[in-house]
Amino acid sequence: MIKWFCIVLLAFVSPALAVADVMCGADVLKRDGYKVLAGRKVALVTNQTGRDREGNRLVDLLAAAPDVKLVKLLAPEHGLYGVQDEKIKDTLDPKTRLPVLSIYGETRKPSKQMLEGCDTIVYDLQDVGARFYTVSATLGLCMEAAAENKMKMVVLDRPNPITGTIVDGPIADKDKLGFTAYGPFPVAHGMTMGELAQFYNGEYGLKCDLTVVPCENWKRDMFWDETNLMWGNSSPNMRNTTAALLYTGICLLEASNVSVGRGTNQPFEFFGAPWIESRKLSAALNDAAIPGVRFVPIEFTPDASKFKGEKCGGCYVIVTDRKAIEPVKMGTTIVWMLKNLYGEKFEIDKVNRLLKNDKALAAIKSASDPKTIPPVWADDLAAFKRARQKYLLYP
């Protein structure tokens, strides 16, 4: 429950915002008569975001599609309906009566047994552009499973909701790869799932028989609210474009002893802890002149998750210019400020569970000015950008 905050609404979207009628891969697949899946037996990886422009579930569309046999459903983190915040179990889809097999439980890569009776994996999940948002690891693991079982993999693409232009942060150390870092790429990858799939195949040698069905009418500099597509929460706490934009930076605090606003009505727009002095921290962050954002002192009491029922001091992050914001640099500046203001009270080492780069963490700890931190990853990031370029699908 929010106890107090200064309500400041600064419009960061122009009233004259241009909107395009973007079609996702699922819409293109439907329009083209499901030809790419003709005669295929499908295992579908999806959740509540797998819908067409009219709001129809891809599950139902494929179940009714001519010359396509939908055999089973594979459910990622948060489940088929995107409402669970724990490991999920196998179940049945009540409408189609198809089996729903969990790939966020005891196993995270579809097994040979799970894929029995199928010759194609279709993937349709909404990402938010951050390396540690787990749908990108699920994508890679499904591609591995497709290659190992000599199956076709079809990725139905969706826009990156925070544009495809934000590419920033340290490259994940190779000894820290896993479900929140599928490969050695930066915190903000600036790609769609279709582009990332091509990158995985080309750079990581997955040898997957991959087909990407691209979006139409989407351009790299578009935010979600410029697509004329309906927003749907891709996970329980991902509730709007602003949250998605801030997530890449604020979520770096997730593993530490700081709340990122889970259990409030504005996750990733709030952060704080019982030991934080809200006015002191917000003033220091505003003095740091972080591009595109302002920090308002607040108190909040989460009704779930970390610090449930405890009053926290912290900040409400207001986006004043979303084209100027650099969320990863914002996040590392916040980490640096917490370390400098609160010392041992702040569990800075736990930040590396999502930052995943020892050199970057050491730079944050030793820096006298947060502006000296990003140059630590600049060369590696430039190399990633060069490698990424040949896999991009959109101007």
N, C-alpha and C positions, 0 to 999 in steps of 0.2 A: 504494500500500500504506500502511496506517495504521501509523505507528511507535508512537504512544502517544496515548491520550486517556483522560480520566477518564470511566468509564462511569457515567452518571447517567441513570436512567430516571424521569422525573417524569410520572405519568399526567395527561394533559390531557383525557381522555375519561372521563366518569363510568361506573362499572360498570352504572348503571341507564339507559344511553343508549337513548333511544327510536329505533326503526328503522322506517321506512316502506317499503312496497313501491312504489318509484318506477318508473314506466314511461317510458322514453325515447320520442322521436318515432318511432323505428324500431319499437318494440313496438306503439305505437298504430296505426301504418300497417299492420302485419301483422294485428293484431286486427281492424281495420276492412276487411280484404280488399283492401288496396291501392287503394281506390276513388279516391283523389286522383290516382293515376297511371294510371287506366284508359285504355287506348288510346294511351298516351304512349310515345315513343321516347327513352330515357333515356341521358344522360351522367352517370355517378355519380362525385362527388368524395368520396373516403373513404380510410380507412387501416385499421389494425388495431383502432382503437377503434369502427369502424362495425359493431357487433354487437347482437343482441337479448339479452334477459335470459338466454336459454338458451345463449348463446355462439355462436349461428349468425351467420356473416358476412352482412352486408346484401347483399354481392355475390351470394352464393348464393341468398339469399331472393328478390332481384329477378330473378335469372336464371330462377328457377322459378315466379315469380308469374304467375297467369293474367291475360291481357290487358295485360301490360306487356312491352315489348321493351327489354331492356338492351343497348345498342349498344356502349358503350365505358366505360372507367374513366379517371379523371383523378387522378393521384397528387400530393399536396402534398409539402412538405418532409419528409424522412426516408423517403419512399416509401410504397408500398401496405402494406408490412409494418412500417413504423416503425423500421427498424434502420439506415438509412443516415444518415451525418452529412456528406454532401457533395451536390453537385448530382446529380440522378438522371436516368436515361436512360429512353427509351421501352422497353417490354418487353411480354411477354404474361403474363396470369394463368394459371398452370399448370393450374388446375382447370377454369375456364370457357373457356379459350383466347381470352378477350376481349383486345383491345388495351389496354394500360395506357400512357397518354400523360402525360409529365412536365409538371407546371406548377410545377416547381422546378428549372429548368434554364435554357435560353436564353430561355424565355418563362415568365411567371408569371400571365398572364391567358389563359384559353383563347381560342385564335384561331378564326376562322370555319372554317378547314380542320379543326381539331380537333373542332369541333362538328358537322361535316357528317353528315347522316343522323339527327340528333337534334332533338327539339323541346322537350326539358325537361332542365334541370340539377337533379339532386338532390344536396344537400350534407349530409353526415353526418360531422362531425369533432368531436372532443372538445377544448374549450378549457380554459384554467386561470385565466382572469380577468385576464390581464395584457395591456396594449396591445401589447407587443413580442413576444408569442407569435404566431407568424406565421399561424396558422389564421384569425385575425380579418381580416388583410389578404387572404388567399386568399378568404374569404367576400365581401369587397367587390369584388374583381376578378372573381369569378364572377358576381356580380350585375350588374356593368357589362357583362360578355360576354353575359349573358342579355338585357339590355335592348337592346344593340346589334344582336343577332341575332334579336330579337323572339321569344324563347323564354320558356317558363315556368320559374320558379325555385322549387323546393320545398326548404325547410330542415327537416330532421328534428332537433328540438331535443334537447339534453342538459343536465343540470344543470351549473351552475358549481360545481366541486368545492370551492371555498373560500367558498361561500355567495354570495348575490347582494346582500350588504349592505356589502361592502368597496368603497367608492367614494372614491378619494383620489389625490392627486398633481397635479402641474402638467399643464395642457393642452398637447399638442404644438403647438409653433410651426408656423404654416402653411408656412413655408419649409423645414421639416424633415420633411415627410410622405414616406412611402415604405413599404417592406415591413415595417418594425417600428413604423410609426405610420400606419395607413391614413387616419385623419382626425384633426382637432383634438379629441381627447378625452383623459381623464386616464390615468395609468399603470395604475390599477386601475379598471375600468369598472363592475364590479358587475352585469353582465348575462349572460344566456345567449346563445348564438349566434342563437337565434330572435329574442330581443329586440334584439340588436345589428343584425340584418338589418333589422328594422322601423325602428330608429333611422337606419341608413344611408339607407334609402329615403326616410324623411320629412325628415331633416335635410340630406342631401347631394343630394337631387333626382335619384336614380338612375333613377327611372321604370321600375323592374323589376316585372314581373308576378309578385309574390311570394306564396307560400303557406307559412305556418309550421305544422308539425304539432307542437303543444306536448307537453311531458312531462305526465304525470298524477301526482298525489300529491306533487309537489315543492313545498316552501315556501322562501322566500328565505333563511331563517336556517339551512338544512340544509347541513352539510358532507357530503362524499362518503360517509363511513362511516356516515351516517345514512339512506342511501337503499336499502340492501340490494342494491346493484348491485356487480358484480365490478369491482375496480380493474384497469385495463389501462394500461400505460405509454403515454401519448399521444406521447411522444418518448423516445429512448433514456435520457435522464437524468432523466425525470420519473417517479419510482418510487413515490411514496406521497403521501398527502394533506398531510403535513407539508412535504415538499419543494415542493408546489404553493403552499402558504400562504406559505412563506418566499421563494419564487422572485421574487415581485413586488418585493421589496426587495433581496435579495442579488444578483439578476441585473443591477442597475444597475451593478455592478462589472465586468461581463463584458468590456467593451471595453478596460478599463484593464489595468494590470500587476498584477492580483490574480486568483488562481485562485478560482473559485466552486465548486470541488469536483468538476469534471469529471475523470474518471480516478480517482475514489475510489468507495467503495461508498455514499457519502451525498452526492451532488451537491446543492447549494443548502442543505445543512445544515452544510457546511464552507466556510470561505473563508480565504485566506491567501496568503503570498508568501515567498520566501527572505529578504527584507529586513525582515519583520515579526517583532517580539518578542512572542510569544504571550501571556505573562503580563501584560506592560505594556498591550497592547491590550485583552485581556479585562477586566482590572481597570478600565480607563478606561470601557469600554462598560457594565459593570455599575454603575459610579458614576453613569452618565447615567440610570439607572433607566428604561430603555425598557420600556413596558408589555408584559407577556405573554411575555417572553423572558429567558433568562440565557445568558451566554457563558462557555464552558469553554476554557482554553488547551490547544491541541493542536499536535502536529507531524504532518504527513502528506506523503507522496511520491506525487504523481499518477503513474499508469502510462499516461496518455494525456493529450492536450490540453495546455493551458498548463502550463509548468514540469514537463513529463514527466521523470521520473527525478530531479528536484531536491527536496530537503527543504524544506518550507515551514513557517513558523510561522504560526499563525492561531487561529481560534476555531471551536468546535463550538457551533452555536446550538440551544439547548434551548427548546422552546415549553412554558411553564409554565401559560399560560392563553390558549387560542386564541381565546376570545371577546374578550379584551382587546387582542390584538395589532393593531397598525396597520403593516402591512409596508412601505408606502412611506415613512412617517416613520422607521421603523427603518432602512431603506436609506439615506435621506439623512443620518441621524445617523451611520451607519457611515462614509459618505463624508466627512462633516465631521470625524470623529475621525481618520481616516487622513490627511487634509490637515493637521490641527493637530499630529499626532504626528510625521509623516514629511515634511512639506513637499514639496520638489521630487522626492523619491523616488517619490511617488505621482502617477500620471498622471491628475490630476483632470479635465482638460479632456475626456478620452476618455469620461468618464461621460455626457457630453451626447449621445453617439451613441444612447443609449437613453432618457435623461431627456428630451431633445429640447425643452428650454425654457431659453433664455439667461438669463431673469430669475431662474429658480430656481437655476441654476448659480452666478450672480453672488451670490445670497443665501447659498449654501453657503460660498462663498469668503470672504465678508466678515463672516459672523455671528460674534459672540462667544459665542453660546449656540445650540445646535441647535434649541431650542424656538422661536426667532424665524424659522425658515425656512418652516414650513408656512403662516403667514399671507400669505406672498407669493402663493400660488396660491388662497387662500380664496375670493375673489370670483368668479374664473373657474370654480372648481369648483362653487360654488353655482349659477351659471347653467347649467352642464352638468346638474346634478341636476334642475333645473326642466325642462329640455328633455327629459331622459331619461324623466321620469315617465310620459308618455303612451304610451310604447312597452312598458311592463312587462307581462308576462303572468301573473306569479305573486304571490300575496299575501306 
